[in-house]
Amino acid sequence: MNGSPIDIAKPESLISLPDAELQALLLEGVSRTFALTIPQLPKELYPAVGNAYLLCRIVDTIEDEVSLNVQQKEYFCSAFIDIVKTGHNADAFAKELAPLLSKQTIPAEHSLIHLTARVIAITHSFDTEQINALSCCVETMAKGMPVFQALDLSAGVNTLADMDSYCYYVAGCVGEMLAKLFCHYSAEINTHKDELLKLSVSFGQGLQMTNILKDIWDDAERGVCWLPQDIFTETGFELKNLTTETNDENFRLGLEHLISIAQQHLHNALKYTQLLPRNETGIRNFCLWALGMAVLTLKNIKQNLAFNHADQVKITRKDVKKTILASKLTVRSNLLLSLLFNLTSRNLNTADWHYTPAPAKK
């Protein structure tokens, strides 16, 4: 881009940008990870997937906004579902929501909300099948997330099935949406549609469970816990007693069980990736980078079960570079990918703990 640097915190400086530049800047502002992985996709997929992530981020922004009560969140989520479906009233939505955002919401998300109408205009430039995939994902997410926002999460969720449902609303439905977009893009990929859709939910859950485990202590500081009590009941720990000072062997045993479950979901993510054509290296790398970074994060957690801050288990930039390099070297070989996954995750799966993921209730 020519001229003065663009300030992501000033939506007026973004409004006149071409669609591709606008989406790239917004993605960079709200998620460096997705700003890194999404451009790996084929040029035919990149705009729709980038737009999809921005739509999901708008829902996330509503759900995370501390100044909004439960009723307001439900109201804005419901309105946004209609906007994504129809393409109408986006400007009025932004003008109503933007002034309510607090300083705790990052500047890039403020700009994203201000520019909702531009993002929606891009959405409705896509094929009908793509729009349907995006709107279905947004509807599932925007209806499901407020259900959990209304709960008292100070003592975790009741069961692993509840955690599964939460992960589906936050990430599993995104996995389904991506699978639909990939199948729309390629007739060859579409031949595996049913299996990809099933595995995509597990893929999303593996990534979301990894984030939940990494962020346990950041969430605890806010009085929030996404862990399932039934898993910890088996190990003899009550999540209502969880604080940032917790140092309990029974709690760590429960963490090991959840790491094992997350690893099994990520193994399904590998199966998902291996179903994709070997020549579609862009889509494969998009999947593999997310998968690889999740496995390394779980590995860090397993090696440091007594961690008390996310920074202690967060992967380094060097780890990211290693993941990218390993993916590029093995991307076309299912055998090498299996060997790499098994080698990297070999200590994550507890031998006496097996979990068969059930489809999330919709």
C-alpha positions in Angstrom: 0.0 0.0 0.0 1.1 3.5 -0.8 0.8 6.7 1.3 0.6 7.1 5.1 0.5 4.0 7.3 -3.0 2.8 8.0 -4.2 3.1 11.7 -6.3 0.0 12.5 -7.8 1.9 15.4 -9.3 4.5 13.0 -12.1 2.9 11.0 -12.4 6.1 8.9 -8.9 5.4 7.5 -10.0 1.9 6.4 -13.4 2.5 4.8 -12.0 3.3 1.4 -9.7 0.4 1.1 -10.3 -2.4 -1.4 -12.0 -5.4 0.0 -8.9 -7.6 0.1 -6.8 -5.0 1.9 -9.6 -4.2 4.3 -10.0 -7.8 5.3 -6.3 -8.5 5.6 -5.8 -5.5 7.9 -8.8 -6.4 10.1 -7.6 -10.0 10.3 -4.1 -8.8 11.3 -5.7 -6.6 14.0 -8.0 -9.2 15.6 -6.0 -12.4 15.1 -2.3 -12.8 14.1 -2.7 -16.5 14.0 -5.5 -16.5 11.4 -3.8 -13.6 9.6 -0.9 -16.0 9.1 -2.8 -19.1 8.2 -5.7 -17.9 6.0 -3.5 -16.4 3.3 -2.1 -20.0 2.7 -5.5 -20.9 1.2 -6.1 -20.9 -2.6 -7.1 -17.4 -3.9 -10.6 -18.8 -4.6 -11.1 -19.6 -0.9 -9.1 -16.8 0.8 -11.8 -14.1 0.6 -14.7 -16.2 1.9 -12.7 -17.8 4.8 -11.2 -14.4 5.8 -14.7 -12.9 5.8 -16.1 -15.8 7.7 -13.5 -15.3 10.5 -14.4 -11.6 10.7 -18.1 -12.5 11.0 -17.4 -14.9 13.8 -15.2 -12.3 15.5 -18.1 -9.9 15.5 -20.1 -12.5 17.5 -17.1 -13.0 19.8 -16.9 -9.3 20.4 -20.5 -9.1 21.4 -20.1 -12.1 23.7 -16.9 -10.8 25.3 -18.1 -7.2 25.8 -18.2 -6.6 29.6 -20.5 -3.5 29.3 -23.3 -5.6 27.8 -25.8 -7.6 29.9 -27.1 -11.0 28.9 -30.3 -9.5 27.3 -28.3 -7.0 25.3 -26.0 -9.8 24.0 -28.9 -11.9 23.0 -30.5 -8.9 21.2 -27.3 -8.0 19.2 -26.6 -11.7 18.4 -30.2 -12.1 17.1 -29.9 -9.0 15.0 -26.6 -10.0 13.6 -28.0 -13.4 12.5 -30.6 -11.6 10.4 -28.0 -9.2 9.0 -25.7 -12.0 7.8 -28.6 -13.8 6.2 -30.2 -10.8 4.5 -27.4 -8.3 4.1 -29.7 -5.6 5.4 -29.5 -3.2 8.4 -25.7 -3.6 9.0 -25.1 0.1 9.3 -27.8 0.6 11.9 -26.5 -2.4 13.8 -23.0 -0.9 13.9 -24.2 2.6 15.0 -26.2 1.0 17.8 -23.5 -1.3 19.1 -20.3 0.7 18.6 -20.9 3.3 21.3 -21.6 0.6 23.8 -18.1 -1.0 23.5 -15.8 -0.5 26.4 -12.1 0.2 26.4 -11.5 -3.5 27.3 -12.4 -4.3 23.7 -9.3 -4.0 21.6 -9.1 -1.1 19.0 -9.2 -3.5 16.1 -12.5 -4.9 17.3 -13.9 -1.4 17.7 -13.0 -0.8 14.1 -14.5 -4.2 13.0 -17.8 -3.3 14.6 -17.8 0.2 13.0 -17.1 -1.4 9.6 -19.8 -4.1 9.9 -21.6 -2.8 6.8 -18.4 -3.2 4.7 -17.8 -6.8 6.0 -21.4 -7.7 5.3 -21.2 -6.3 1.8 -18.3 -8.5 1.1 -20.2 -11.5 2.5 -23.0 -10.9 0.0 -20.6 -10.8 -2.9 -20.0 -14.5 -2.6 -21.9 -17.4 -4.2 -25.2 -18.4 -2.6 -23.8 -21.7 -1.3 -20.9 -19.8 0.4 -23.3 -17.3 2.0 -25.4 -20.1 3.3 -22.4 -21.8 4.9 -21.3 -18.5 6.6 -24.8 -17.6 7.8 -25.4 -21.1 9.2 -22.2 -20.9 11.2 -23.0 -17.4 12.5 -26.5 -18.5 13.5 -25.3 -21.6 15.3 -22.6 -19.6 17.1 -24.8 -16.6 17.9 -27.6 -18.8 19.3 -25.4 -21.1 21.3 -22.9 -18.9 22.9 -25.4 -16.7 24.9 -26.8 -19.9 26.5 -23.4 -20.4 28.2 -22.9 -16.7 28.9 -26.0 -16.8 31.0 -24.7 -19.6 33.2 -22.7 -19.3 36.5 -19.4 -20.6 35.3 -17.4 -20.1 38.5 -17.4 -23.8 39.2 -17.0 -25.0 35.6 -19.7 -26.7 33.5 -21.4 -29.8 34.8 -20.3 -32.5 32.4 -18.0 -33.3 29.5 -21.1 -33.3 27.2 -21.7 -29.6 28.3 -18.1 -28.8 27.4 -18.6 -30.6 24.0 -21.6 -28.4 23.3 -19.8 -25.2 24.2 -16.8 -26.2 22.0 -19.3 -26.9 19.2 -20.9 -23.5 19.4 -17.5 -21.7 19.5 -15.4 -23.8 17.2 -17.1 -27.0 15.9 -19.6 -25.1 13.8 -16.7 -23.1 12.3 -15.1 -26.4 11.4 -18.3 -27.4 9.6 -18.4 -24.1 7.8 -14.8 -24.5 6.6 -15.6 -28.1 5.4 -18.6 -26.8 3.4 -16.5 -24.0 1.8 -13.7 -26.5 0.9 -16.3 -28.9 -0.7 -17.8 -26.0 -2.6 -14.4 -25.1 -3.9 -13.4 -28.6 -5.1 -15.5 -31.5 -6.5 -12.8 -33.9 -5.4 -13.0 -32.7 -1.8 -16.7 -32.8 -2.0 -16.6 -36.6 -2.5 -15.6 -36.9 1.2 -18.1 -34.3 2.4 -20.0 -36.5 4.9 -16.8 -37.7 6.6 -15.2 -34.2 6.5 -18.2 -32.7 8.2 -18.1 -35.2 11.0 -14.4 -34.9 11.5 -14.5 -31.1 11.3 -16.5 -30.8 14.5 -13.9 -32.9 16.3 -11.1 -30.7 14.7 -12.8 -27.6 16.1 -13.2 -29.1 19.5 -9.5 -30.1 19.7 -8.4 -26.6 19.0 -10.9 -25.1 21.4 -10.1 -27.5 24.2 -6.4 -26.6 23.8 -7.3 -22.9 24.2 -9.4 -23.7 27.3 -6.6 -25.7 28.9 -4.0 -23.0 28.0 -6.2 -20.2 29.4 -7.4 -21.9 32.7 -5.7 -19.4 34.9 -6.5 -16.3 32.9 -10.2 -17.4 33.1 -9.9 -18.2 36.8 -8.9 -14.6 37.4 -12.2 -13.5 35.9 -14.1 -16.1 38.0 -14.8 -18.2 34.9 -14.1 -21.9 34.4 -14.9 -24.0 31.2 -13.7 -27.3 32.6 -16.2 -30.2 33.2 -16.9 -31.2 36.8 -17.6 -34.8 36.1 -14.0 -35.4 34.9 -12.7 -33.9 38.1 -15.2 -35.7 40.3 -13.5 -38.9 39.1 -10.1 -37.6 40.2 -11.4 -36.2 43.5 -11.3 -32.4 42.9 -14.1 -29.8 43.1 -13.8 -27.1 40.5 -15.6 -24.7 42.9 -12.4 -24.7 44.9 -10.3 -23.7 41.9 -8.3 -20.5 42.3 -5.1 -19.1 40.9 -3.4 -20.5 44.0 -4.6 -24.1 43.4 -1.8 -26.6 43.7 -3.5 -30.0 43.8 -2.4 -33.4 42.4 -6.0 -34.5 41.8 -6.6 -31.4 39.7 -3.6 -32.1 37.6 -4.8 -35.7 37.1 -8.0 -34.3 35.7 -6.0 -32.0 33.4 -4.2 -35.1 32.1 -7.5 -36.7 31.2 -8.6 -33.6 29.3 -5.2 -33.4 27.5 -5.8 -37.0 26.4 -9.3 -36.2 25.1 -8.0 -33.1 23.2 -5.2 -35.2 21.7 -7.8 -37.7 20.3 -9.7 -34.8 18.8 -6.5 -33.5 17.2 -5.9 -37.0 15.8 -9.3 -36.6 14.1 -8.0 -33.3 12.8 -5.1 -35.2 11.2 -7.5 -37.7 9.6 -9.5 -34.7 8.3 -6.4 -33.2 6.7 -5.3 -36.5 5.2 -8.6 -36.8 3.4 -7.8 -33.6 1.5 -6.2 -34.0 -2.0 -2.3 -34.1 -1.7 -2.0 -31.4 -4.4 -4.1 -29.0 -2.3 -1.1 -28.0 -0.3 -2.5 -24.6 0.6 -5.6 -26.0 2.3 -3.5 -28.8 3.9 -1.0 -26.3 5.3 -3.9 -24.1 6.6 -5.1 -27.1 8.6 -1.7 -28.4 9.6 -0.4 -25.2 11.0 -3.4 -24.9 13.4 -3.0 -28.6 14.3 0.7 -28.5 14.8 0.5 -25.4 17.1 -2.2 -27.0 19.1 -0.2 -30.2 19.6 2.8 -28.3 20.8 0.7 -26.3 23.2 -0.8 -29.5 24.7 2.7 -30.8 24.9 3.8 -27.8 26.9 0.9 -28.1 29.2 1.5 -31.9 29.8 5.2 -31.1 30.6 4.2 -28.4 33.0 0.9 -29.4 34.7 1.7 -27.1 37.6 1.7 -24.0 35.4 -0.3 -21.0 36.7 -0.2 -18.6 33.7 -0.8 -19.0 30.0 2.5 -17.5 29.1 4.3 -20.5 30.7 2.8 -22.9 28.2 2.3 -20.7 25.2 4.4 -21.8 22.2 7.2 -19.6 21.0 7.8 -17.9 17.7 10.5 -20.5 17.1 7.9 -23.2 17.7 5.6 -21.5 15.1 8.4 -21.5 12.6 9.2 -25.1 13.2 5.6 -26.0 12.8 5.4 -24.2 9.4 8.6 -25.8 8.2 7.6 -29.3 9.3 4.2 -28.9 7.6 5.7 -27.7 4.3 8.2 -30.7 4.3 5.5 -33.3 5.0 2.3 -31.8 3.5 2.0 -34.1 0.6 2.7 -37.4 2.5 0.0 -38.9 4.7 2.6 -41.4 6.0 5.0 -38.7 7.1 2.2 -36.7 8.6 1.1 -39.7 10.7 4.7 -40.3 11.8 5.2 -36.7 12.7 1.9 -36.5 14.6 2.6 -39.7 16.5 6.1 -38.6 17.4 5.1 -35.2 18.6 2.0 -36.3 20.6 3.2 -39.6 21.8 3.0 -38.7 25.5 -0.3 -36.8 25.4 -2.7 -39.8 25.3 -3.2 -41.4 28.7 -3.2 -45.2 28.1 -6.0 -46.0 30.5 -8.3 -43.1 29.3 -10.2 -43.4 26.1 -12.8 -41.0 24.9 -15.2 -41.5 21.9 -16.3 -38.1 20.8 -20.1 -37.9 20.3 -21.7 -35.5 17.8 -22.6 -32.2 19.5 -26.3 -31.5 19.9 -27.5 -28.7 17.6 
